[in-house]
Amino acid sequence: MNFLRGVMGGPSAGPQPSGADTIQKLCDRVASSTLLDDRRDAVRALKSLSKKYRLEVGIQAMEHLIHVLQTDRSDSEIIGYALDTLYNVISNDLEEEEQEENSAKQVDDLGSQFTEIFIKQQENVTLLLTLVEEFDFHVRWPGVKLLTSLLKQQGPQVQQIILVSPMGVSRLMDLLADSREVIRNDGVLLLQQLTKSNAAIQKIVAFENAFERLLDIITEEGNSDGGIVVEDCLLLLQNLLKNNNSNQNFFKEGSYIQRMKPWFEVGDDNCGWSAQKVTNLHLMLQLVRVLVSPTNPPGATSSCQKAMFHCGLLQQLCTILMATGVPADILTETINTVSEVIRGCQTNQDYFASVNAPSNPPRPAIVVLLMSMVNERQPFVLRCAVLYCFQCFLYKNQKGQGEIVSTLLPSTIDGNSVSAGQLLCGGLFSTDSLSNWCAAVALAHALQENGTLKEQLLRVQLATSIGNPPVSLLQQCTNILSQGSKVQTRVGLLMLLCTWLSNCSIAVTHFLHNPANVPFLTGQIAENLGEEEQLVQGLCALLLGISIYYNDNSLENYRKEKLKQLIEKRIGRENFIEKLGFISKHELYSRAAQKPQPSFSSPDHMMFDHEFTKLVKELEGVISKAIYKSSEEDKKEEEVKKTLEQHDNIVTHYKKVIREQDQELEELKQRISTLTSQNEQLQATVTQQVSQIQQHKDQYNLLKVQLGKDTQHHNSHGDTLQMNGIQTEEVSKLKEELEEWKNKHELLQGQLKEKDSVIEKLNSSQLEMGATEQSLQTSRFGGLEHSNELQKELEMLRSQIQLQAAEISKLQMENQKLQVMNTAADPMLGDSGAPAATSSELEARLEQEIKELKSQVKALSEEKESLKQQLDSSTSTVAILQDKNSRLEREVAESKKEQDDLLVLLADQDQKISAQKMKLKDFGVAVEDEDDTESGDQGDEDEDGDEDEQDENAAVCYQEN
């Protein structure tokens, strides 16, 4: 209230006394009248006076108006008048007359201070949020405007109140769904102010389905052809997405990038672009750049770039890029947008390389853009955009770098068409200093972090004039430097040379081979030139430092030590370091280091490239140290470098071995999982077959009992016929089942052979892996354990097959006995007087069957012996492996001293291999003891013998009867 008293007591700059008296009477009327109509009329009168007498109404009536909002909510008309009055008091949207009378600063302070009074009680903002929920137009619309004005005046404070208010943001989101366009549009403006610089509110608004609603509004309004509403929606989308990784990811995951493609579908007739369409399309392009900005996390940017390619958005942007009649500012922003969509994304870069301009004959889009870059008649911002596009195309794109450099090489030059390399060389040596700088920077990006291309570029030869021999590109660059061209040209050429020579000893040797280069550099550094030349001196010092640091001492006259002595003698070390520091202290260097995009206010400020600032930051310190090092320290450093290179080679070799081992382990895992699944299937099959065998045993025992009863109580020919009919039917069933068992037995034998072959392959793979593990000091018994497990598994499967074979043989014997009994019963029924002949026939058949069974047993025993021989051979192989392992262990012990620095790496690999071995052990199957198996077999044989005796007794009884 002190502020209000000061305003009232200050010099008279506002209303007449009659106006103040009127406002006071109206305020008393609002406060004391009992009739709603009287209060409504008073509030309406205050609204009409609030624009002209803003200060007085705000001081005297604000408290009464807030009270009206609290008590008279049932009457929408008086609520609307009160909200309009508060809006007029708080808002700074004054009429032109009052803007002339009051300074802008005073107006801003007045609105901000009234806002501060209003929000001092947080309940007022909460009450306003409640009123905004009302559907009545006369309440909702003034409430939206008032809340927007509050956010403009005291944004952070009002944002915090709304954020802590229950469902505060959600209430405001309903404004976007209002069918009345004026409320919906003002709701967009309200959300613009609400989401400024507040990540928490931005996230809430995004998850309240704001993206879906805003994109629907943009579509309904006609995309880029829409009016101011589309512009407001795009500004709100930028607020939600800019520097908000969570919302960007939500936007991508919600497939909203795909809905951006229709925005850029401009027709073939591009004439007559309205100002609003240009603004809308400009904001749309900026929104795309927000999603793929280089300042975003690399993973988020990469996923958005891929989504834009797959949905066709990049293709649509390239169509605009190559279209005719597009305004210059839209074309420039489109180039910048395409640049960031393809930056660092190999798929998008490859697509951009394939884009052709609609010319006759067709030319690559890159060539067309470079032609604009080196054309001095093109706008400056457009040339900067093309340079940025070319830099983004080559960023982390060795394939693209190689294609650009290849157009400069003698074997690939095409005289019938203009190539990118020819345009760059033309720009590099033109009379326009800006073209020199752009071409030098573009060529430097083609060499960035690519030592192979730096060496290949040394082969480039240029024909300077007719009759003179060609000179190398490197020599021509140094020649132009020595001719004293413009500062911008020399800076560009020095940046190119520094990038070219860095980390490339061969290029340094070629540079030093020209005897004029070193004297030129030392002369430039030693002179005391003006402030404009200090930048050139710093770059010359950097180039000379690179020639020392990356010097391989292949030239006797320009060894590291001699060059340092030359610096000490002609320049002085301290002076050299001081000149080198001119680069990083320059104001234009600091600007270029901020972001990758080259943005300059004028061509004169175009001095440094962003990637080059990284190179300076990397080399400045090491060059300073190298200047002060002695020759002994240089030798030690070279020895250390060689040692490190050797160790790096060793580490690289072991990394390769480890990768191969990982691949082998993955293959072994897959094989083990396959074998495990096959083993489980076989076990299930064996279990099923055992249960079926038991069922057949039960059926057979039941048949034997039934046959015995029928034989003892056989009194009539009809009963005998009935019994023989049953026996014949059961015998036929047993024959069919016996055939099925034979087929299953053959199938299991085939599976066993396949598994034996797989096990042999696994053994060979395990032997190879075991030898590699010995070289890495791992456990030498892992392969043996795995081989033993596989052998145990093989023995178990063979024992199961032998058991099944025994069961099948037993069923065969029983079936044959039943057949014999059946054939014996038929002649007894026909001729009861010939028992002796039938008995002799049965004995002959039994002897023949016994011989057959013996032959089968002999064959099975031979198969068992062959399996034993295979196991013996695998055992001998394991013994040989043990000898090899012991010999390898001795070799590892001898080389242990040389590999101490790799123990950590090898220990990690040991842990990986040990974990894999434990997993292999976990796949082992429990095998029964041999004693139990033999005792089980013996019991089965005894049981079979008892059953044979019972069968013979039953046959004798049957014959007697």
ZAMARGU-4260 file (C-alpha; in steps of 0.2 Angstrom, whole numbers, plus 5000, padded with zeros to 4 digits):
<rodrens>
0) 5000/5000/5000 | 5015/5012/5002 | 5016/5011/4983 | 4998/5017/4981 | 5000/5031/4993
5) 5016/5037/4984 | 5007/5037/4968 | 4992/5046/4975 | 5003/5059/4983 | 5014/5062/4968
10) 5012/5075/4955 | 4995/5076/4946 | 4997/5066/4930 | 4980/5058/4929 | 4961/5061/4932
15) 4951/5076/4937 | 4944/5077/4955 | 4927/5073/4948 | 4933/5057/4941 | 4941/5051/4957
20) 4925/5056/4966 | 4914/5046/4954 | 4925/5030/4956 | 4924/5032/4975 | 4905/5033/4974
25) 4904/5018/4963 | 4916/5008/4974 | 4905/5012/4989 | 4890/5007/4979 | 4898/4990/4974
30) 4902/4987/4993 | 4886/4992/5001 | 4872/4989/4989 | 4861/4974/4993 | 4852/4973/4976
35) 4862/4963/4963 | 4856/4975/4949 | 4864/4990/4958 | 4880/4981/4960 | 4880/4976/4942
40) 4877/4994/4936 | 4891/5000/4947 | 4903/4987/4941 | 4898/4991/4923 | 4902/5009/4926
45) 4919/5005/4933 | 4923/4995/4918 | 4919/5010/4907 | 4931/5021/4917 | 4945/5008/4919
50) 4954/5012/4903 | 4954/5031/4906 | 4956/5031/4925 | 4967/5015/4926 | 4977/5020/4941
55) 4962/5026/4951 | 4951/5011/4947 | 4965/4999/4951 | 4969/5007/4968 | 4951/5010/4974
60) 4941/4996/4966 | 4953/4980/4965 | 4948/4974/4982 | 4929/4976/4979 | 4930/4968/4962
65) 4939/4953/4969 | 4925/4952/4982 | 4912/4952/4968 | 4921/4937/4960 | 4920/4928/4976
70) 4902/4932/4981 | 4892/4935/4965 | 4897/4919/4955 | 4879/4915/4951 | 4877/4930/4940
75) 4888/4928/4925 | 4885/4946/4919 | 4893/4955/4934 | 4907/4942/4934 | 4911/4946/4916
80) 4911/4965/4920 | 4922/4963/4935 | 4935/4952/4925 | 4935/4965/4911 | 4938/4979/4923
85) 4953/4969/4931 | 4960/4966/4914 | 4959/4984/4909 | 4968/4988/4925 | 4982/4975/4924
90) 4985/4974/4905 | 4997/4986/4897 | 4988/4986/4880 | 4984/5004/4881 | 4976/5015/4868
95) 4988/5026/4857 | 4983/5042/4866 | 4988/5035/4883 | 5004/5028/4876 | 5009/5045/4871
100) 5006/5052/4888 | 5015/5039/4898 | 5032/5032/4895 | 5033/5014/4891 | 5043/5011/4907
105) 5029/5018/4918 | 5016/5008/4909 | 5026/4992/4912 | 5029/4996/4931 | 5010/5000/4933
110) 5004/4983/4926 | 5017/4973/4935 | 5013/4981/4952 | 4994/4979/4950 | 4998/4961/4945
115) 5009/4959/4961 | 4995/4965/4972 | 4982/4953/4963 | 4993/4937/4965 | 4999/4942/4983
120) 4984/4931/4988 | 4986/4915/4979 | 4967/4911/4982 | 4964/4925/4969 | 4973/4915/4955
125) 4964/4899/4961 | 4948/4908/4960 | 4952/4914/4942 | 4956/4896/4937 | 4939/4891/4944
130) 4930/4904/4934 | 4939/4899/4918 | 4931/4882/4919 | 4914/4891/4917 | 4906/4888/4900
135) 4897/4904/4899 | 4906/4915/4886 | 4905/4931/4896 | 4914/4923/4910 | 4926/4912/4902
140) 4933/4923/4889 | 4937/4938/4901 | 4945/4926/4913 | 4956/4919/4899 | 4962/4936/4894
145) 4965/4941/4913 | 4975/4926/4916 | 4985/4929/4901 | 4989/4946/4906 | 4994/4940/4923
150) 5007/4928/4915 | 5014/4942/4904 | 5017/4953/4920 | 5023/4941/4933 | 5026/4925/4923
155) 5036/4914/4935 | 5026/4918/4951 | 5009/4915/4942 | 5016/4899/4934 | 5021/4892/4952
160) 5004/4896/4959 | 4995/4887/4944 | 5008/4872/4946 | 5004/4869/4964 | 4985/4872/4961
165) 4975/4855/4960 | 4972/4851/4942 | 4977/4869/4937 | 4986/4865/4921 | 4972/4852/4916
170) 4959/4865/4918 | 4967/4877/4906 | 4970/4863/4893 | 4951/4861/4891 | 4952/4878/4882
175) 4959/4870/4867 | 4943/4859/4865 | 4931/4874/4866 | 4920/4875/4851 | 4921/4894/4851
180) 4936/4899/4841 | 4939/4915/4850 | 4941/4906/4866 | 4951/4892/4859 | 4963/4905/4850
185) 4965/4915/4866 | 4968/4898/4875 | 4983/4895/4864 | 4990/4912/4868 | 4987/4909/4887
190) 4996/4892/4885 | 5011/4901/4876 | 5013/4912/4891 | 5011/4898/4903 | 5024/4886/4896
195) 5038/4899/4894 | 5054/4893/4902 | 5045/4881/4914 | 5050/4863/4910 | 5038/4855/4923
200) 5022/4864/4915 | 5028/4860/4898 | 5028/4841/4902 | 5011/4842/4910 | 5004/4851/4895
205) 5012/4839/4883 | 5005/4824/4893 | 4988/4832/4893 | 4987/4828/4874 | 4992/4845/4869
210) 5002/4839/4853 | 4987/4830/4846 | 4975/4845/4849 | 4987/4858/4842 | 4991/4847/4826
215) 4972/4845/4824 | 4970/4864/4824 | 4984/4867/4812 | 4977/4854/4800 | 4959/4862/4802
220) 4966/4879/4798 | 4975/4874/4782 | 4993/4870/4788 | 5005/4883/4780 | 4991/4892/4771
225) 4982/4895/4788 | 4981/4912/4797 | 4988/4919/4813 | 4981/4904/4823 | 4993/4892/4814
230) 5007/4904/4819 | 5001/4904/4838 | 5000/4885/4838 | 5018/4883/4831 | 5025/4895/4844
235) 5016/4885/4857 | 5024/4869/4850 | 5041/4877/4850 | 5039/4881/4868 | 5034/4863/4872
240) 5049/4855/4863 | 5063/4867/4863 | 5077/4861/4876 | 5064/4848/4883 | 5071/4831/4880
245) 5056/4822/4888 | 5043/4831/4877 | 5054/4828/4861 | 5054/4809/4865 | 5036/4809/4868
250) 5033/4819/4852 | 5043/4806/4842 | 5036/4791/4851 | 5018/4797/4848 | 5021/4797/4829
255) 5018/4816/4828 | 5033/4818/4816 | 5024/4809/4803 | 5010/4822/4804 | 5022/4836/4800
260) 5025/4830/4782 | 5009/4838/4775 | 5015/4855/4781 | 5029/4855/4767 | 5018/4849/4753
265) 5019/4866/4743 | 5011/4866/4725 | 5021/4867/4709 | 5015/4885/4707 | 5025/4894/4721
270) 5021/4911/4715 | 5011/4923/4727 | 5018/4918/4744 | 5008/4928/4757 | 5018/4935/4772
275) 5008/4924/4784 | 5012/4909/4774 | 5031/4913/4774 | 5030/4916/4793 | 5020/4899/4796
280) 5032/4889/4785 | 5047/4898/4793 | 5041/4892/4810 | 5037/4875/4804 | 5055/4873/4798
285) 5061/4880/4815 | 5051/4867/4823 | 5059/4853/4813 | 5076/4860/4818 | 5071/4860/4836
290) 5069/4841/4835 | 5086/4838/4827 | 5096/4851/4835 | 5115/4847/4837 | 5113/4853/4855
295) 5100/4839/4859 | 5106/4822/4866 | 5114/4812/4851 | 5102/4797/4854 | 5087/4808/4853
300) 5093/4817/4838 | 5097/4801/4829 | 5080/4793/4832 | 5071/4809/4825 | 5082/4810/4810
305) 5078/4792/4806 | 5059/4795/4809 | 5060/4810/4797 | 5068/4799/4783 | 5056/4785/4785
310) 5040/4796/4785 | 5046/4805/4769 | 5049/4822/4778 | 5067/4823/4772 | 5062/4820/4754
315) 5049/4833/4755 | 5061/4846/4762 | 5073/4841/4747 | 5059/4845/4735 | 5057/4862/4742
320) 5076/4864/4741 | 5076/4861/4723 | 5060/4870/4719 | 5059/4886/4709 | 5050/4902/4715
325) 5053/4899/4734 | 5057/4915/4744 | 5075/4918/4748 | 5072/4917/4767 | 5062/4901/4766
330) 5075/4893/4755 | 5089/4898/4767 | 5080/4891/4782 | 5076/4875/4772 | 5094/4873/4768
335) 5098/4875/4787 | 5084/4862/4791 | 5090/4849/4779 | 5108/4852/4786 | 5103/4847/4803
340) 5091/4833/4797 | 5106/4824/4789 | 5120/4829/4801 | 5129/4813/4807 | 5115/4801/4800
345) 5123/4790/4787 | 5106/4785/4780 | 5100/4803/4777 | 5117/4808/4771 | 5117/4794/4758
350) 5100/4800/4752 | 5105/4818/4751 | 5120/4813/4740 | 5108/4805/4728 | 5096/4820/4726
355) 5097/4828/4709 | 5092/4845/4704 | 5078/4847/4690 | 5090/4853/4677 | 5096/4846/4660
360) 5107/4837/4662 | 5102/4833/4680 | 5116/4838/4693 | 5118/4833/4711 | 5110/4844/4723
365) 5127/4846/4732 | 5135/4853/4716 | 5121/4865/4714 | 5122/4871/4732 | 5141/4873/4730
370) 5139/4884/4715 | 5128/4896/4725 | 5141/4896/4739 | 5156/4901/4728 | 5145/4914/4718
375) 5148/4931/4726 | 5132/4938/4719 | 5121/4926/4730 | 5115/4933/4747 | 5127/4931/4762
380) 5115/4921/4773 | 5111/4909/4759 | 5130/4906/4756 | 5132/4903/4775 | 5118/4891/4774
385) 5125/4881/4760 | 5142/4880/4769 | 5133/4873/4784 | 5124/4861/4774 | 5140/4855/4766
390) 5148/4853/4783 | 5133/4843/4790 | 5134/4832/4775 | 5152/4828/4778 | 5150/4826/4797
395) 5155/4809/4803 | 5153/4803/4784 | 5169/4796/4778 | 5160/4789/4763 | 5155/4807/4758
400) 5172/4814/4762 | 5180/4801/4750 | 5168/4805/4736 | 5172/4824/4737 | 5191/4821/4738
405) 5190/4808/4724 | 5183/4822/4712 | 5200/4831/4714 | 5211/4816/4710 | 5218/4815/4692
410) 5210/4798/4689 | 5192/4803/4692 | 5191/4820/4685 | 5177/4822/4672 | 5180/4836/4659
415) 5162/4836/4653 | 5154/4840/4670 | 5157/4852/4685 | 5161/4842/4700 | 5161/4847/4719
420) 5180/4846/4719 | 5182/4858/4704 | 5170/4871/4712 | 5180/4870/4728 | 5196/4873/4720
425) 5189/4887/4709 | 5182/4895/4725 | 5198/4893/4734 | 5208/4903/4721 | 5195/4916/4716
430) 5197/4934/4719 | 5182/4935/4731 | 5189/4933/4749 | 5173/4926/4755 | 5173/4912/4742
435) 5191/4908/4747 | 5186/4906/4765 | 5171/4896/4762 | 5180/4884/4750 | 5194/4882/4762
440) 5183/4878/4776 | 5173/4866/4766 | 5188/4857/4760 | 5195/4856/4778 | 5179/4847/4783
445) 5182/4834/4769 | 5198/4830/4778 | 5192/4830/4796 | 5198/4815/4806 | 5202/4806/4790
450) 5221/4802/4788 | 5219/4792/4772 | 5211/4807/4763 | 5224/4819/4769 | 5237/4808/4761
455) 5227/4806/4745 | 5225/4825/4743 | 5244/4827/4742 | 5242/4819/4724 | 5231/4833/4718
460) 5240/4843/4704 | 5234/4860/4698 | 5238/4869/4681 | 5242/4887/4686 | 5245/4893/4668
465) 5248/4887/4651 | 5266/4881/4648 | 5271/4880/4667 | 5272/4863/4675 | 5257/4859/4687
470) 5260/4862/4706 | 5252/4853/4720 | 5237/4859/4729 | 5248/4861/4745 | 5261/4871/4736
475) 5248/4882/4728 | 5240/4886/4745 | 5257/4891/4752 | 5260/4902/4737 | 5244/4912/4739
480) 5248/4914/4758 | 5265/4922/4753 | 5257/4934/4741 | 5249/4944/4755 | 5231/4942/4750
485) 5216/4948/4761 | 5216/4943/4779 | 5200/4933/4777 | 5208/4923/4763 | 5224/4920/4773
490) 5214/4914/4788 | 5204/4902/4778 | 5220/4895/4770 | 5229/4893/4786 | 5214/4884/4794
495) 5214/4872/4779 | 5233/4869/4781 | 5232/4866/4800 | 5218/4854/4798 | 5227/4845/4783
500) 5244/4843/4793 | 5237/4839/4810 | 5239/4820/4814 | 5247/4817/4796 | 5266/4816/4796
505) 5267/4813/4778 | 5258/4830/4774 | 5270/4838/4787 | 5285/4831/4777 | 5278/4838/4761
510) 5275/4855/4768 | 5293/4856/4775 | 5300/4850/4759 | 5297/4867/4752 | 5312/4877/4758
515) 5302/4893/4758 | 5288/4888/4770 | 5297/4888/4786 | 5306/4905/4783 | 5289/4913/4778
520) 5280/4907/4794 | 5294/4912/4806 | 5295/4929/4797 | 5276/4932/4799 | 5277/4927/4818
525) 5292/4938/4822 | 5285/4954/4815 | 5276/4966/4825 | 5261/4970/4815 | 5244/4978/4818
530) 5229/4971/4827 | 5221/4964/4811 | 5237/4954/4808 | 5238/4946/4825 | 5225/4933/4820
535) 5236/4928/4805 | 5252/4928/4816 | 5243/4916/4829 | 5238/4904/4815 | 5255/4904/4808
540) 5262/4900/4825 | 5249/4885/4826 | 5254/4879/4809 | 5273/4879/4813 | 5269/4871/4830
545) 5259/4857/4821 | 5274/4855/4809 | 5285/4852/4825 | 5273/4841/4835 | 5269/4829/4820
550) 5286/4829/4813 | 5293/4812/4810 | 5311/4818/4808 | 5312/4811/4790 | 5320/4828/4784
555) 5337/4831/4791 | 5336/4850/4789 | 5319/4851/4798 | 5320/4839/4812 | 5310/4844/4828
560) 5326/4850/4837 | 5332/4861/4823 | 5315/4869/4821 | 5314/4872/4840 | 5331/4880/4839
565) 5325/4891/4825 | 5310/4897/4835 | 5322/4901/4850 | 5334/4910/4839 | 5322/4921/4828
570) 5306/4922/4838 | 5309/4917/4856 | 5299/4904/4865 | 5289/4916/4876 | 5285/4927/4861
575) 5279/4911/4851 | 5268/4905/4865 | 5260/4923/4866 | 5257/4924/4847 | 5249/4906/4848
580) 5237/4912/4862 | 5230/4926/4850 | 5219/4913/4842 | 5209/4908/4858 | 5208/4926/4865
585) 5200/4933/4849 | 5181/4938/4851 | 5177/4929/4834 | 5185/4913/4840 | 5173/4913/4856
590) 5158/4916/4845 | 5162/4902/4833 | 5165/4889/4847 | 5147/4891/4853 | 5138/4881/4840
595) 5141/4872/4824 | 5131/4883/4812 | 5141/4897/4805 | 5131/4913/4809 | 5139/4930/4806
600) 5132/4947/4807 | 5143/4952/4792 | 5155/4944/4780 | 5170/4953/4788 | 5166/4943/4804
605) 5168/4927/4795 | 5184/4921/4802 | 5183/4905/4812 | 5175/4888/4809 | 5167/4878/4824
610) 5176/4862/4821 | 5193/4872/4819 | 5190/4879/4836 | 5190/4861/4843 | 5206/4858/4834
615) 5214/4873/4842 | 5208/4869/4859 | 5216/4851/4857 | 5233/4857/4850 | 5237/4873/4859
620) 5242/4864/4875 | 5252/4850/4867 | 5261/4862/4856 | 5266/4873/4870 | 5273/4858/4879
625) 5282/4852/4864 | 5291/4869/4862 | 5299/4868/4879 | 5304/4849/4878 | 5322/4845/4876
630) 5329/4832/4863 | 5331/4819/4876 | 5313/4821/4881 | 5308/4820/4863 | 5317/4804/4861
635) 5309/4797/4877 | 5292/4803/4871 | 5295/4794/4854 | 5300/4778/4863 | 5285/4779/4874
640) 5274/4782/4858 | 5282/4767/4850 | 5279/4757/4865 | 5261/4763/4867 | 5258/4759/4848
645) 5265/4741/4851 | 5254/4739/4866 | 5239/4746/4856 | 5243/4733/4843 | 5243/4720/4856
650) 5227/4726/4864 | 5219/4727/4846 | 5225/4709/4843 | 5218/4703/4859 | 5202/4713/4856
655) 5200/4704/4840 | 5203/4688/4848 | 5190/4692/4861 | 5178/4697/4848 | 5181/4680/4839
660) 5179/4671/4856 | 5163/4680/4859 | 5156/4675/4842 | 5161/4657/4845 | 5154/4657/4863
665) 5137/4664/4855 | 5138/4650/4843 | 5141/4637/4856 | 5127/4644/4866 | 5115/4642/4852
670) 5121/4624/4849 | 5120/4620/4867 | 5102/4627/4868 | 5098/4617/4852 | 5105/4601/4859
675) 5096/4604/4876 | 5080/4606/4867 | 5083/4590/4857 | 5088/4581/4873 | 5072/4587/4881
680) 5062/4581/4866 | 5071/4564/4866 | 5068/4562/4885 | 5050/4566/4883 | 5049/4553/4868
685) 5058/4540/4879 | 5047/4543/4894 | 5032/4541/4882 | 5039/4525/4875 | 5042/4518/4892
690) 5024/4521/4897 | 5019/4513/4881 | 5030/4498/4884 | 5023/4496/4901 | 5005/4497/4894
695) 5010/4483/4881 | 5017/4473/4896 | 5001/4474/4905 | 4991/4469/4890 | 5003/4455/4887
700) 5001/4448/4904 | 4982/4450/4903 | 4983/4440/4887 | 4993/4426/4895 | 4982/4425/4909
705) 4967/4424/4898 | 4976/4412/4887 | 4980/4400/4901 | 4962/4400/4907 | 4955/4397/4890
710) 4968/4382/4888 | 4963/4374/4905 | 4944/4376/4903 | 4944/4371/4884 | 4930/4359/4882
715) 4922/4363/4866 | 4927/4366/4848 | 4917/4383/4848 | 4926/4389/4864 | 4943/4385/4856
720) 4938/4394/4840 | 4933/4409/4850 | 4949/4409/4860 | 4959/4408/4844 | 4950/4422/4836
725) 4954/4433/4851 | 4972/4427/4851 | 4974/4431/4832 | 4967/4448/4834 | 4979/4452/4848
730) 4994/4445/4839 | 4990/4456/4824 | 4989/4471/4835 | 5006/4466/4843 | 5013/4464/4825
735) 5008/4482/4821 | 5015/4489/4837 | 5031/4479/4834 | 5033/4487/4817 | 5030/4504/4825
740) 5043/4501/4838 | 5055/4496/4825 | 5052/4512/4816 | 5055/4522/4832 | 5070/4512/4835
745) 5077/4517/4818 | 5072/4535/4821 | 5081/4536/4837 | 5097/4528/4829 | 5097/4542/4816
750) 5094/4555/4829 | 5109/4547/4839 | 5120/4548/4824 | 5115/4566/4821 | 5119/4570/4839
755) 5136/4561/4838 | 5140/4572/4823 | 5135/4588/4833 | 5145/4582/4848 | 5160/4580/4837
760) 5158/4597/4830 | 5156/4604/4848 | 5172/4595/4853 | 5182/4602/4839 | 5176/4619/4843
765) 5179/4617/4861 | 5197/4611/4857 | 5200/4627/4847 | 5192/4638/4860 | 5203/4629/4873
770) 5219/4633/4864 | 5214/4652/4864 | 5209/4651/4882 | 5227/4644/4886 | 5235/4659/4877
775) 5224/4671/4888 | 5228/4662/4905 | 5211/4654/4908 | 5207/4638/4915 | 5214/4623/4906
780) 5201/4611/4912 | 5185/4619/4905 | 5185/4610/4888 | 5188/4593/4896 | 5174/4595/4908
785) 5162/4600/4894 | 5168/4585/4884 | 5165/4574/4899 | 5148/4581/4901 | 5144/4578/4883
790) 5151/4560/4884 | 5140/4557/4899 | 5125/4563/4890 | 5130/4552/4875 | 5132/4536/4887
795) 5115/4540/4894 | 5106/4541/4877 | 5115/4525/4872 | 5109/4516/4887 | 5092/4522/4884
800) 5092/4516/4867 | 5099/4499/4873 | 5085/4497/4885 | 5072/4501/4872 | 5081/4488/4860
805) 5080/4475/4874 | 5061/4479/4877 | 5058/4478/4858 | 5067/4461/4858 | 5057/4454/4872
810) 5041/4459/4864 | 5047/4451/4848 | 5050/4435/4857 | 5033/4435/4865 | 5025/4439/4849
815) 5034/4425/4841 | 5029/4413/4855 | 5011/4418/4853 | 5012/4415/4834 | 5020/4398/4837
820) 5006/4394/4849 | 4993/4400/4837 | 5000/4390/4823 | 5001/4375/4834 | 4983/4377/4839
825) 4976/4376/4822 | 4982/4359/4817 | 4976/4352/4834 | 4959/4358/4830 | 4960/4350/4813
830) 4969/4334/4817 | 4970/4329/4836 | 4979/4313/4832 | 4996/4321/4828 | 5002/4329/4843
835) 5020/4322/4840 | 5022/4331/4823 | 5015/4347/4830 | 5028/4347/4845 | 5042/4344/4833
840) 5037/4358/4822 | 5036/4370/4837 | 5053/4364/4843 | 5060/4368/4826 | 5052/4385/4825
845) 5058/4389/4843 | 5076/4385/4838 | 5075/4396/4823 | 5069/4410/4833 | 5082/4408/4846
850) 5095/4409/4832 | 5088/4425/4826 | 5088/4432/4843 | 5106/4427/4846 | 5111/4436/4829
855) 5102/4452/4835 | 5110/4451/4852 | 5127/4449/4843 | 5123/4464/4832 | 5119/4474/4847
860) 5135/4469/4856 | 5145/4474/4841 | 5137/4491/4840 | 5141/4493/4859 | 5159/4489/4855
865) 5160/4502/4842 | 5153/4515/4853 | 5166/4510/4866 | 5179/4512/4853 | 5173/4529/4849
870) 5173/4534/4868 | 5191/4527/4869 | 5196/4538/4854 | 5189/4553/4862 | 5198/4549/4878
875) 5214/4548/4869 | 5210/4564/4860 | 5207/4572/4877 | 5224/4566/4883 | 5232/4574/4868
880) 5223/4590/4872 | 5230/4589/4890 | 5248/4588/4883 | 5245/4602/4872 | 5237/4612/4886
885) 5252/4609/4897 | 5264/4614/4884 | 5254/4630/4880 | 5254/4634/4899 | 5273/4633/4899
890) 5273/4645/4885 | 5261/4657/4894 | 5272/4657/4909 | 5287/4662/4899 | 5277/4677/4891
895) 5269/4682/4908 | 5282/4696/4912 | 5278/4705/4895 | 5259/4705/4898 | 5257/4712/4915
900) 5249/4728/4909 | 5235/4717/4900 | 5230/4707/4916 | 5215/4718/4919 | 5208/4715/4902
905) 5212/4697/4902 | 5204/4695/4919 | 5188/4702/4913 | 5188/4690/4898 | 5192/4675/4911
910) 5176/4680/4920 | 5166/4680/4904 | 5173/4663/4899 | 5171/4656/4916 | 5153/4662/4917
915) 5150/4653/4900 | 5158/4637/4906 | 5146/4637/4921 | 5132/4639/4910 | 5138/4624/4900
920) 5139/4614/4916 | 5122/4619/4920 | 5116/4610/4904 | 5122/4593/4910 | 5110/4579/4912
925) 5111/4567/4927 | 5116/4549/4922 | 5112/4533/4932 | 5126/4523/4939 | 5133/4508/4929
930) 5130/4496/4943 | 5111/4501/4944 | 5110/4499/4926 | 5118/4482/4926 | 5107/4476/4940
935) 5092/4483/4931 | 5097/4474/4915 | 5100/4458/4925 | 5083/4459/4934 | 5075/4461/4917
940) 5084/4446/4910 | 5078/4436/4925 | 5060/4442/4923 | 5061/4437/4905 | 5068/4420/4909
945) 5053/4417/4921 | 5041/4423/4908 | 5049/4411/4896 | 5047/4396/4908 | 5029/4401/4910
950) 5026/4402/4892 | 5033/4384/4889 | 5023/4377/4903 | 5007/4385/4896 | 5012/4378/4879
955) 5014/4360/4886 | 4997/4361/4895 | 4989/4367/4879 | 4996/4352/4869 | 4991/4340/4882
960) 4973/4346/4882
</rodrens>
